[in-house]
């Protein structure tokens, strides 16, 4: 069978590959501790589940509008106005099958063959692959540990060419957990406006912040930056709703209409009764979010303290999301071999940094309980001793 050429250009997601391997080992009775997947271990809050159950009982089981339930689109617009100072209306929103789907729709609607898309590295694994599927060209900007894994305005300026169409910005970041400061966001916005570029701001982790970090959406910097901004986000991380598959795009009307057309011929509407759970997530108390972030903060500190006692590890403190991204270059082994050995000998699953464009690092998720974190860090220390002694 001759497959489409575009398939050969795309690399399978290493995060999902490793998670599948770890789960297979668990099914075989092996005691695996997994720090590989970006999924909160909490149950979806009860009021969200109850709202979806009520919608199910009320018969909200039929096809809905491709762009999403009107009440959810309105709730998302109000949230963006209230929390992010972004003056979107309900008409500027499309509800998608998760945050990943929102990004894919954006690429399909906006990128043409030859268009360049600037992506700071370390990056989320799917950004370059989505650009390739849209027949665009990913342009990677390598950030550094010393710069906190944040792209500078000077780096962005140097990477821009006449073919540049889009910049992808992810803050708080997967995989590094870094958060751009408001001043850094303003400086990047200035470059984007000057060059008349589009920017996708992936804000899926915006509520998961530590150490007084502040999230500023790039679209809120100025009217000019708002006109050039596309928001990608969703409910998975903030509300422990990963399996619900509800994300959204907020953008100018021409792009929204294009995305709605694409979605009408691909997935159509998101699960109808699940959308009513998402409405409840935004319209009710946010205490559940506060509680989850408090737990993440405790776990972050326990894992960070443990990593910083392991010789050869350099690990900056993240100020957002729920990942640590330690540098392992002093250990003399690449990230893929390190993670393979760690899983095989210690039954600990981590993601090699090469998946994110940083082969001298690994990603560890602390979206798991404290007991697992402590046991996993002991096993990690044992593995490092075994390869360095």
Buried (B, 14 or more C-beta within 10 A) or exposed (E): EEEEEEEEEEEEBBBBBBBEBBBEBBEEEEEBBBBBBBBBBBEBBEBBBEBBEBBBEEEBEEEBBBBBBEBBBBBBBBBBEEBBEBEBBBBBBBBBBBBBBBBBBBBBBBBEEEBBBBBBBBBBBBBBBBBBBBBBBBBBBEBEBEEBBBBBBEBBEEBBEEEBBBBBBBBBBBBBBBBBBEEBBBBBBBBBBEBEBBBBBBBBBBBBBBEEBEBBBBBBBBEBBBEBBBBBBBBBBBBBBBEBBBBBBBBBEEBBBBBBEBBEEEBEBBBBBBBBBBBBBBBEEBEBBEEBBEBBBEBBEBBBEBBEEBEBBBBBBBBBBBBBBBBBBEBEBBBBEBBBBBBEEBBBBBBBBBBBBBBBBBBBBBBBEEEBBEBBBBBBBBBBEEBEE
